Amino acid sequence: MKNSKLIKSLVTLLVLASQFAVSPTASADRIKDISNIAGQRPNQLVGYGLVVGLDGTGDLTTQTPFTLQSVTAMLSSLGVTIPPGQSQTQLRNVAAVMVTAELPALGRPGQQIDVTVSAMGNSRSLKGGTLLMTPLRAADGQVYAQAQGSMVVSGAGASTQNARVSINHLSAGRIPSGALIERSTPTAAPSEFVQIDLKNSDFTLMQRTADAIVRRFGRGTVMPLDARSLNVRVPTDPMSRISFMAELQELDVRTVPDAAKVVLNSRTGSVVMNQSVKLAPFAVAHGNLSIRVNQAPSVSQPGPFSGGRTAVTSNDTITIDQGKGGLSYSAGSASLENVVKAPNMLGASPQDLIAILQAMKASGALKADLEVI
C-alpha cells in the first residue's frame, strides 16, 4: 500500500515537472507588427488659427502684431470693420496658435481626428479657450481637414503682480476629435500585387517572412525585392482580397536578434544597450580614473525535475580608485554594464562616459554601433 502511494506521488511529480519544464522556444511577431503596407501611411497636417475666450491670458498684441492682424482679417471676412484709429486695440482674450494633426491612412471625408494646439505668441495659458475654424493643410498646400472646438489643457496656473505659479504646461493643449476630414488622400488603383515593407532592413527577417507566406499560401505568392520590400500576389475580388490581407497580417514570423547597438543620451548621461552587445579584451586610461573588474565564475545548478540546465555564471566585483592608474580589464572579465557603472559611481560626467565609449568603439573593443542622441 505504501509502495503504491509512493509510486503515485513520483508519477505526479514527473507530470508536474514535465508541465513546468522550460523549453527554449523562439519568439515570433506578426507581419502587421514588423511591416507596413506600401502607400498606406499617415500624413501630417498644419494650420494657423486663433483661440478665443481666454481669461486675460492671451497674447499682448503690442508685442505680437500678427495676432491683431489675424483678428482684423477675420472680422473683415465676417463683415465687421475696425475703424483706423482703433487698430492698436489691446486684446487679452485672444491668442495666435499653430494647429497640428495627423491624417490617418485611408482617411475618409467626415472622419474625426484629434488635433494639438500650441501657442505661437506670448500667451501665458490657453486653458478655457476655444479654437476657431482653422483649415489644416498638407505638404501639397491643399486643405484636408477643418479644426474647431474647445481645448483640453491639463494643469492650472495662478499669478499676481509679482509672482506666478503654474502646474504642467499651459501653452499647448488638445482637442479630441477636433477636426473633420474634408478630403481623402489619393490612393492607387487596386493591383494584382501588394508591396509589404519591413520596418527594419534585414535579409534574414525577409527570408523568414517570405517562408511564412509560402508555407501558408503556397509558392508563387511572394516575390522578395530586397532586404526591405517584397511583393505579395493578392486576389482581385474585393471580399477575397480583404480576407487574404487579414490572414496575411496575422502570420507569425520568427524574430531576428537586433543588431548590436549602444545609445547614449548626451544630455542626461543615460546609456541603453541591447543584448547583442559584446566586448573584446581591452585596456583604457581616462584621466585619473582607475577601475578594475574581476570575474569569479560560479555554477548555477537547477532544482530537480525543473527541466533547467547547469550553467556557469560570473560574479563581477568592481574596485574603484581615483588616484593614478589606468582602467584595465583582462580577457573576458568585463561586461558593458560594469564599464558604464564604474564611471557613474565615481561621479564622472556624461561627457567622460561618452568619450570612453567612443574610444572603445574606435579601438574595436566595443562590438556594437554607437548612437548619440
Secondary structure as GFF3:
##gff-version 3
##sequence-region A 1 373
A	DSSP	alpha_helix	2	20	.	.	.	ID=ss1
A	DSSP	beta_strand	28	30	.	.	.	ID=ss2
A	DSSP	alpha_helix	31	34	.	.	.	ID=ss3
A	DSSP	beta_strand	35	37	.	.	.	ID=ss4
A	DSSP	beta_strand	43	52	.	.	.	ID=ss5
A	DSSP	alpha_helix	65	77	.	.	.	ID=ss6
A	DSSP	three_ten_helix	84	86	.	.	.	ID=ss7
A	DSSP	beta_strand	94	103	.	.	.	ID=ss8
A	DSSP	beta_strand	112	119	.	.	.	ID=ss9
A	DSSP	beta_strand	130	137	.	.	.	ID=ss10
A	DSSP	beta_strand	143	150	.	.	.	ID=ss11
A	DSSP	beta_strand	156	159	.	.	.	ID=ss12
A	DSSP	beta_strand	164	167	.	.	.	ID=ss13
A	DSSP	beta_strand	172	181	.	.	.	ID=ss14
A	DSSP	beta_strand	193	198	.	.	.	ID=ss15
A	DSSP	alpha_helix	203	217	.	.	.	ID=ss16
A	DSSP	beta_strand	222	224	.	.	.	ID=ss17
A	DSSP	beta_strand	229	233	.	.	.	ID=ss18
A	DSSP	alpha_helix	238	249	.	.	.	ID=ss19
A	DSSP	beta_strand	252	254	.	.	.	ID=ss20
A	DSSP	beta_strand	261	264	.	.	.	ID=ss21
A	DSSP	beta_strand	271	273	.	.	.	ID=ss22
A	DSSP	beta_strand	278	279	.	.	.	ID=ss23
A	DSSP	beta_strand	283	284	.	.	.	ID=ss24
A	DSSP	beta_strand	290	300	.	.	.	ID=ss25
A	DSSP	beta_strand	311	321	.	.	.	ID=ss26
A	DSSP	beta_strand	327	328	.	.	.	ID=ss27
A	DSSP	alpha_helix	336	345	.	.	.	ID=ss28
A	DSSP	alpha_helix	350	363	.	.	.	ID=ss29
A	DSSP	beta_strand	366	367	.	.	.	ID=ss30
A	DSSP	beta_strand	369	372	.	.	.	ID=ss31
###
